[in-house]
Amino acid sequence: MDIKGFKMDGLGNDFVIIDNRQKITNLTKEQIIKICNRNFIGCDQLILIETAKSADANLRFYNSDGGESGACGNGTRCVADLISKELKNKNVVLKTQSGNLKSEILGNNIVTTEIGKAKTEWNEIPLSQKLNTKNLNIKINDKNNKEHLGGTAVNVGNPHIIFFVGEIDNFDIKKIGPSIENHKIFPEKCNVTIAQVIDKNLIKVKVWERGAGLTKACGTAACATAFAGKLNNLTNNKTDIEFENGKLTISIDEKNSIHMKGPVSDIEEIKIRL
């Protein structure tokens, strides 16, 4: 079967988007994995756009392992840009498992999305036991096998753990990521970020995404890192999170709601032949 889709990315964090509002395409887990496979079309996440009564559209996110994800910040910003062109409206509301997310298209392919409030209670992350989420005291080793204890847990629609370290290049995210993602303390697995605070307004990160692996950027990880930075008095209310291909600007407003601003790519129409 032939399916019309779109390909977009935010800082290299890439998506295949299928519009299910007119004609519904039911995909099996195997088909989702195939679409995400880099030897076929390839993407970090597959996004389905569905109709919604209380918003401009409803979004469903699937990781490259075929499992559903509760939130995807860069994906939300990409679809907001797509829908805004259709509606000819700079303000777009998209329904996700995390609630209705408001986005504003600022022009020059820059989109800002309000992700909402972070959750920090142990049972909201969720963790398998009651622990101090500000410091989980989880051990990771650097490339010289030196131990580092820490980890701040934050949920921004999906579970994240952030390790603040002195130098991110001293840590192998490909090794640390899978072991922490599958740590017994996280019953729903988690996204793993190694973060280096450059100053109060800039954090450099490397991210291992739950169900997707190493990604060039991750919007919710950026939000979780900025929030964890503020929680640990390492950063201000507004901070840039730097990935391999550029930065996302994260702001935390007076209501403690998180806003994410950054670039999205042009929209490429694709044909998916399954």
C-alpha positions in Angstrom: 0.0 0.0 0.0 1.0 3.6 -0.7 0.8 6.1 2.1 1.3 9.8 1.7 3.5 11.2 4.5 5.7 14.1 5.4 9.3 14.2 6.6 10.4 16.9 9.0 13.1 17.4 11.7 13.9 19.7 14.6 17.7 20.1 14.9 18.2 16.7 13.2 15.7 15.0 15.5 13.6 13.6 12.6 10.0 12.4 12.1 7.8 10.7 9.5 4.3 12.3 9.8 1.2 10.6 8.6 -2.1 12.5 8.4 -4.9 10.2 9.6 -7.7 12.8 9.6 -9.3 12.0 6.2 -8.2 8.5 5.5 -7.2 6.3 8.4 -4.1 4.1 8.0 -3.9 1.4 10.6 -0.2 0.4 11.1 1.1 -2.7 12.8 4.0 -2.5 15.2 6.1 -4.2 12.6 5.2 -1.6 10.0 6.0 1.3 12.4 9.4 -0.3 13.0 10.0 -0.7 9.2 9.1 3.0 8.5 11.5 4.1 11.3 14.3 1.9 10.0 17.2 3.9 8.5 17.5 1.3 5.7 13.9 2.0 4.7 12.7 5.6 5.2 14.2 6.2 8.7 13.2 8.5 11.6 13.5 8.8 15.3 9.7 8.9 15.8 6.6 8.3 13.7 3.8 10.8 14.3 0.1 10.2 13.5 -2.2 13.2 13.1 -5.8 12.5 14.1 -8.9 14.6 14.4 -9.7 16.2 17.8 -12.7 18.1 19.2 -10.9 20.2 21.7 -7.8 21.1 19.6 -6.7 21.6 16.0 -5.5 18.0 15.9 -4.6 15.0 18.1 -1.1 13.6 17.9 0.2 10.1 18.6 3.9 9.4 18.8 5.7 6.1 18.2 9.3 5.4 18.9 11.5 3.5 16.4 11.1 0.3 18.5 7.3 0.5 17.7 6.3 1.5 21.2 4.0 4.5 21.8 5.5 7.6 23.5 3.5 10.1 25.7 5.3 13.2 24.5 7.6 14.5 21.8 8.6 18.2 21.9 10.3 18.6 18.6 7.7 16.5 16.9 4.9 18.7 18.3 6.7 21.8 17.0 7.1 20.2 13.5 3.4 19.3 13.3 2.4 22.7 14.6 4.3 24.3 11.7 2.6 21.9 9.2 -0.9 22.5 10.6 -0.4 26.3 10.8 0.3 26.4 7.1 -3.0 24.5 6.5 -5.0 26.7 8.9 -3.2 29.9 7.9 -3.0 30.6 11.6 0.2 31.3 13.6 -1.3 29.8 16.8 -2.0 26.0 16.9 -3.3 23.8 19.7 -2.4 20.1 19.5 -3.8 17.4 21.8 -1.3 14.9 23.2 -1.2 12.4 26.1 0.3 15.3 28.1 -2.7 17.5 27.4 -3.4 20.3 24.9 -0.1 21.9 23.8 -0.1 25.5 22.5 2.4 26.4 19.8 3.1 29.7 18.1 4.8 30.0 14.7 7.3 32.9 14.9 8.4 32.9 11.2 11.8 31.9 9.7 11.0 28.2 10.6 11.1 29.1 14.3 8.3 27.5 16.5 7.7 27.8 20.2 5.6 25.3 22.1 4.4 25.4 25.7 5.1 21.9 27.1 3.5 22.6 30.5 4.6 21.9 34.0 7.2 19.3 34.9 6.4 16.6 37.4 9.0 15.7 40.1 7.2 13.4 42.5 8.6 9.8 42.6 5.3 8.2 41.6 4.8 10.7 38.8 8.1 10.0 37.1 7.3 7.0 37.8 9.9 5.3 39.9 9.6 1.8 41.4 10.3 3.1 44.9 10.0 6.4 46.9 13.3 8.2 46.4 14.5 11.8 46.3 14.0 12.6 42.6 16.4 15.6 42.8 19.3 13.2 43.3 18.7 9.5 42.7 22.3 8.6 43.5 22.6 6.4 40.5 26.1 5.5 39.5 27.5 6.0 36.0 31.2 5.7 35.0 33.2 7.9 32.7 35.5 6.7 30.0 38.3 6.4 32.6 36.0 4.2 34.7 35.7 7.0 37.3 32.4 6.8 39.2 29.9 9.6 39.1 26.8 9.6 41.4 23.7 11.6 40.7 20.7 11.9 38.4 17.7 14.2 38.6 14.4 12.7 37.5 11.8 14.8 35.8 8.6 13.9 33.9 7.6 16.3 31.0 5.1 13.9 29.4 7.6 11.1 29.5 10.3 10.1 32.2 13.7 11.7 32.0 16.9 11.4 34.1 19.6 14.1 33.8 23.2 13.6 35.0 25.1 16.9 35.4 28.8 16.2 34.8 31.9 18.3 34.4 32.7 17.3 30.8 30.1 15.4 28.6 32.7 14.1 26.2 34.2 12.1 29.1 31.0 9.9 29.1 29.9 7.3 26.6 26.2 7.9 26.1 25.9 4.8 23.9 27.0 2.7 26.8 25.3 4.6 29.7 22.0 5.2 27.9 20.7 1.7 27.4 21.7 0.5 31.0 20.0 3.5 32.7 17.0 3.4 30.3 16.4 -0.2 31.5 17.4 0.4 35.1 15.0 -1.4 37.6 14.1 1.9 39.2 12.3 3.0 36.1 9.3 0.7 35.5 8.3 2.6 32.3 12.0 3.0 31.2 13.4 6.5 30.8 15.2 9.0 28.6 18.8 9.6 29.6 20.6 12.9 29.3 24.3 13.7 30.1 24.5 17.5 30.7 27.3 19.9 31.1 26.5 23.4 32.4 28.6 25.9 30.5 27.1 28.9 32.3 23.7 30.0 33.8 22.3 30.4 30.2 23.8 27.4 28.4 23.9 23.6 28.9 25.5 21.2 26.4 23.8 17.8 26.3 23.9 14.3 24.8 20.6 12.3 24.9 19.7 8.7 24.7 15.9 8.4 24.1 13.7 5.7 25.5 12.8 3.4 22.6 14.7 5.4 20.0 18.3 5.3 21.1 20.9 8.0 20.4 19.2 11.0 18.8 20.6 14.3 17.4 18.2 16.3 19.5 15.2 15.7 21.9 12.8 18.4 22.8 11.4 16.9 26.0 15.0 16.2 27.1 15.8 19.9 26.6 12.8 20.9 28.7 13.6 18.3 31.4 17.3 19.4 31.5 16.5 23.1 31.8 14.0 22.4 34.6 16.5 20.1 36.4 19.1 22.9 36.0 16.8 25.4 37.7 15.9 22.9 40.4 19.6 22.4 41.2 20.3 26.2 41.0 22.6 25.7 38.1 20.7 27.8 35.5 18.3 30.7 35.1 14.6 30.7 34.2 15.7 30.9 30.5 18.5 28.7 29.2 19.8 27.4 25.9 20.2 23.6 25.5 22.9 22.8 22.9 22.7 19.7 20.8 24.9 18.5 18.0 23.2 20.6 15.3 22.1 23.6 17.3 20.2 25.0 20.3 16.7 25.0 21.7 15.8 27.9 24.0 13.9 26.8 27.1 12.0 29.3 29.3 10.2 28.6 32.6 7.5 31.1 33.3 6.1 32.5 36.6 3.6 29.6 36.7 6.5 27.1 36.3 5.3 26.2 32.8 8.0 25.2 30.3 8.2 26.8 26.9 10.5 25.4 24.1 11.6 27.6 21.2 13.7 26.4 18.2 13.9 25.7 14.5 12.0 23.2 12.4 12.9 22.0 8.9 11.0 22.6 5.7 8.2 20.1 5.0 9.1 17.3 2.6 6.3 15.2 1.1 7.1 11.6 0.9 5.4 8.4 -0.4 5.6 5.4 1.9 5.3 2.1 0.1 4.5 -0.8 2.5 
